[in-house]
Amino acid sequence: MRSIVAFPVCAALLSCSAPIFAATPLPAEGSYGFDWHKNPNAVHCEPVSKALIKQFKKCEIGDGSFGGDPVQAYTCTISSHSEYMVYASKAACAKSLETEKSNE
């Protein structure tokens, strides 16, 4: 009798946990970012809003330093012509943007 009960419980647990592993990590509202596909001299760090987050198709966490001091950032794709680098703070965003501008 245990095996009959255990199977549905295990199946239910696995089906509930699957969406958690498939979820795309998203930056927090109020973090700061810039669209690095645009001219670096024309962009600035801006607060990330809920509306902007909803536009993100895919986000990945990685190094967003552009060759400067390592800093964790999200790379969030909107389209093939728009991709945001998103940082936890305005200072980290500004420093990375300045490094990216100096690389151009």
C-alpha positions as CSV (number, residue, x, y, z in Angstrom):
1,M,0.0,0.0,0.0
2,R,2.9,2.4,0.6
3,S,4.1,2.3,-3.0
4,I,0.7,3.3,-4.2
5,V,0.6,6.3,-2.0
6,A,4.2,7.2,-2.5
7,F,4.0,7.4,-6.3
8,P,1.4,10.1,-6.5
9,V,3.1,12.1,-3.8
10,C,6.5,12.0,-5.6
11,A,4.9,12.8,-8.9
12,A,3.1,15.8,-7.4
13,L,6.3,17.1,-5.8
14,L,8.3,16.8,-9.0
15,S,5.6,18.5,-11.1
16,C,5.4,21.4,-8.6
17,S,9.2,21.9,-8.5
18,A,9.8,21.8,-12.3
19,P,8.7,25.5,-12.9
20,I,11.1,26.7,-10.2
21,F,14.1,25.3,-11.9
22,A,12.9,26.6,-15.3
23,A,12.4,30.2,-14.0
24,T,14.6,32.9,-15.5
25,P,16.4,35.0,-12.8
26,L,15.3,38.6,-12.9
27,P,16.9,41.7,-11.4
28,A,15.1,43.5,-8.6
29,E,13.0,46.6,-9.3
30,G,15.0,49.6,-8.3
31,S,18.3,48.2,-9.4
32,Y,20.2,50.2,-12.1
33,G,21.1,49.4,-15.7
34,F,21.8,50.6,-19.2
35,D,21.2,49.2,-22.7
36,W,24.8,48.4,-23.8
37,H,23.8,47.8,-27.4
38,K,23.2,51.6,-27.8
39,N,25.9,54.2,-28.2
40,P,27.7,54.3,-24.8
41,N,28.0,58.0,-25.0
42,A,24.2,58.4,-25.4
43,V,23.2,56.1,-22.5
44,H,23.2,56.5,-18.7
45,C,22.4,54.3,-15.7
46,E,18.7,54.4,-15.0
47,P,16.5,52.7,-12.4
48,V,15.0,49.4,-13.5
49,S,11.2,49.6,-13.4
50,K,8.6,46.8,-13.3
51,A,7.6,47.8,-16.8
52,L,11.2,47.3,-18.1
53,I,11.6,44.0,-16.3
54,K,8.4,42.7,-18.0
55,Q,10.2,43.4,-21.4
56,F,13.1,41.2,-20.6
57,K,12.9,37.9,-22.6
58,K,15.9,36.3,-20.9
59,C,18.3,37.3,-18.1
60,E,21.6,35.7,-17.1
61,I,23.8,36.4,-14.1
62,G,27.5,37.0,-14.8
63,D,30.4,39.4,-14.7
64,G,29.3,42.9,-15.9
65,S,32.6,44.7,-15.4
66,F,33.6,45.2,-19.1
67,G,37.2,44.4,-18.1
68,G,37.3,46.4,-14.9
69,D,37.0,45.2,-11.3
70,P,34.7,42.1,-11.3
71,V,31.1,42.9,-10.5
72,Q,28.0,40.7,-10.6
73,A,25.3,41.9,-13.1
74,Y,22.4,40.6,-15.0
75,T,22.5,40.6,-18.8
76,C,18.9,40.9,-19.9
77,T,17.8,40.6,-23.5
78,I,14.8,42.5,-24.9
79,S,15.6,42.0,-28.6
80,S,18.6,41.5,-30.9
81,H,19.1,45.2,-30.7
82,S,18.5,45.8,-27.0
83,E,20.2,44.2,-24.1
84,Y,20.5,45.6,-20.6
85,M,23.3,45.3,-18.1
86,V,21.7,45.5,-14.7
87,Y,23.5,46.1,-11.4
88,A,22.5,46.1,-7.8
89,S,23.5,49.7,-7.2
90,K,23.8,52.9,-9.1
91,A,27.5,53.2,-8.2
92,A,28.3,49.7,-9.7
93,C,26.3,50.6,-12.8
94,A,28.1,53.9,-13.3
95,K,31.5,52.4,-12.8
96,S,30.8,49.6,-15.3
97,L,29.4,52.1,-17.8
98,E,32.4,54.3,-17.5
99,T,34.7,51.3,-18.1
100,E,32.6,50.3,-21.2
101,K,32.8,53.8,-22.6
102,S,36.6,53.8,-22.2
103,N,36.8,50.5,-24.1
104,E,35.1,52.1,-27.2
